[in-house]
């Protein structure tokens, strides 16, 4: 990113406390327009909290978050963000079909039924492998299918910044590859993509930058192949301070 280019994401000295306990400590990060960044770390490292702060749904205790040069809390910034939170069973209680759920991402001035007919809705359902499930209620879908519906919903407004928390959770391998290809195409077209992952998986060929968190601090920001090793299923939040920045072996 050139010095005079406005970053899509600029985070400075970010701190977040949850229940009085510090979760993020002095995190600073710039993400350029069109960059595809993987956010990695063990359970309890603060990945999801950082993502929530990045899109303005998590209160911060210190520092700042700017998107496209504007404070994240500005209302007009929200329309430029597509956000898919970590999968929750609550998403299975949505009383709507897949088509209706994706169309809600287009809500704004205009008639509801015209949103249902918007060609972007069907196109994105096809992209995530759910063309034949468009009229199926989300309540009747598997966890992986519901996750794909929410990804399509986040994409339907063509956001400039796409932020996803574990988007491949519960999704079969072939569909993971299809979704990863979508993310790569978006980045090539100028969309900024930040994605929380346990492992690079199908994005291993597309991600050139990995940001690794450990106990709420950035311990690596650079090429994925140079990142510290860790056990993605283990909680390293209690590791001693002198482990920061070193390789963490299972």
N, C-alpha and C positions, 0 to 999 in steps of 0.2 A: 504494500500500500504506500503510495507517495505521501510526502509530508503534507501536501495541501489537499489531500483527499479526505472528505468527511467519512469516518468509519460508520458502518452500519450499527455496530455496537461499541460503546465505550464505557467501560466500568473502571472506576477508580477507588481504591482503598475501601472496598465494600466490606461491611460487617453486618452480620445478621445474628440476632439472638432469638432463640425459641424457648419459651418458658423460663427465661432468665439465664439460660445456658448459651454460650457463644457457639455458633455453628459454622459461620464463615468469618475468616480473619484476614483483613487487608488484601482482598482479592482485586487485582487490576488486570484488565483484559481489553484488547481491541480486536474487533473482527471486521475485515474489509468487505465491501459489497461484492457479492458473488463468491464468497469463500464458503467452503464446506468444512466444518470443524466438528471433530468428535470430542465429546466431554466424557472422560473416563475416570474410574476410581472404584475402590471397593465399597461395599455397603457401608453407609454411615459416613462417607467422605464429604457429603454436602453437595453432590451433583444436582439433585432435584431442587434443593433450596436455591442454588445459584440460578437455575433455569427459571424458577418462579420469580425471583427478584429481577431477572433480566426482562421479563415481560410485564412487570409491574403488579403482580398479584401477591407478592410477598413484601411485607413491610421491612425496611432496612434500619439498622441502628447506627450505621456510619457509612460515609462515602457517598458515591453518586452513580447513577445509571443513566446514560443518554443513548437514544436510538436515533440515527440519522441526524445527529446534532441537536436533538431536542430532549428535554427531560421525559423519562418514560411515563410519568404520570399524566402528561398532556393527553387529553382525550383524542385529539386528531391523530396522534401517533398510533393508537390502537388499531385503526383501520388498515395499517400497513403490516400488521403482524398476524401470522397464522400460528396457533399454539395447540399442540396436542399433549395434554398432561399424561402422566403415568396411568396405565390402565387401572380402572377401578370397576368393581362389580356394579357400582351405581350406574355406569353407562348402559348396563343391560336393562335398566328400568325405563328407558326412554319410550314413551307411548307413541311411536311414530314408525313409519317405514324407513328403509335405508334412503330412498329418494327424498322423502320429506326431511329427514335429518340433515342430509347434505345440503338441501336447499335452504335450510335455516341459516347457513353461512352467508347467504346473499340477502338476508333481511335488511330492509331499508325502505326508502321511498319507493312506492310501486305496489302492485297487486301481488298477493301471495301466490295465486295460481300461476301467474306468469313466471314466478321463480321456479316452480316445479317443472315448467317446460323449458327452462334455460338449458341450452345444449351442453353447457359446462358440467351440469349435474350428471347427465348420462355418461359423458366422456370420462369424468373422473371415477365414476363407479366402475367403468370398464377398465380403467388404468389400474385399479386396486383389485381387479378380479372379481367384481361383484355385479357385473352387468345383468346376470340372470337372477339376482337377488334384490333388485331395485324395489319391488313391491312387498318384500318380506318385512314384517315387523322386527325392529331391532331387538325386542324382548325375546324373540325366538332364535336369535343368532348365537353362535359360539363366541367365546371371548376374543379369538383372533379375528373373526368377521366384524365384530363390533369395533375393534381397534382400527380396522381398515376403513370402516365408515367414518370414524372420527378423523382419520388422516385425509380422506377425500373432502370432508367438511372444511378442514383447515386450509385446503388448497383451492377451494372453489372461487375465492375472491382474488386469486393470483397475488398473494402477499409478497412484499419485498423482503420480509424476514420470516423464515419458517423455523420454529423452535419446537423440538419434539423430545419427549422423555420416554425412553425405551420403546420406540415405535414398533420393534420387531417382536415384542413380548406376545407369546401365544399365537404367532403367525407362522404358517408352514414355510419350509425352506424355499419352495419355488416362488411363493408370493413375496417372501423377503427379497428375493432377487429382483422381482418386478418393481417393488417399492423403492429399493435402492437405486435402480436405474432412473426412476422419476426424480429422486433427490439429486443425482448427478446431472441430469438434464437441466433441472432448475438452476443449479449453481453455474452451469455453463452459460445460461441465459441471463445471469446477473442476479439471481435471487440468493440471498444469504441464508445458509442452512446451518443451524447449530443443533446437534443431536446428542442426547445422552445415551451411552451404550455401555453394556458390560464388556462386550468384545466387539471388535470392528466387524467381524463376520462378512456379510455381503458388501459392506462399504470399504473393505480393506483396500480395494483398488481405486477408490475415489477420494479418500481422505488423505490429504497431504499434511494436515496439522492436527495433532492431538493435544488437548489440554487435560492434564491429569491432576485430580485433587486427592489430597490425603488429609484427613482431620481438618477440613475446611480451608486448607491452603493449597495454592498451586505449586506443585512439585515438579512439573514438566510442562513446557509449552514449546512444541516443535514437531519434528518428524515422528510419526507413530512408531517407526522401528527403533527409535532411541528412547522410548518411554520406559519408566520403571515397570518392573513386573509386580503383579499382585494377584491374589486370589479373589476374583470378583464376587464370590459367594461368602467371603469372610469379612467380618466387621473389624477394621483396623483402627477404630476410633481411639483405642486405648494404647496404641503403640507409643513407645518413648519418643521424646522430642528429637533425639539424635538420629531417628530413622528417617526423618523428613529428607526427601531428595535422594535417598538411597534406593537400591533395588529391594523390593519387598517380595520375598519368596513365600510360597504356600507353606 
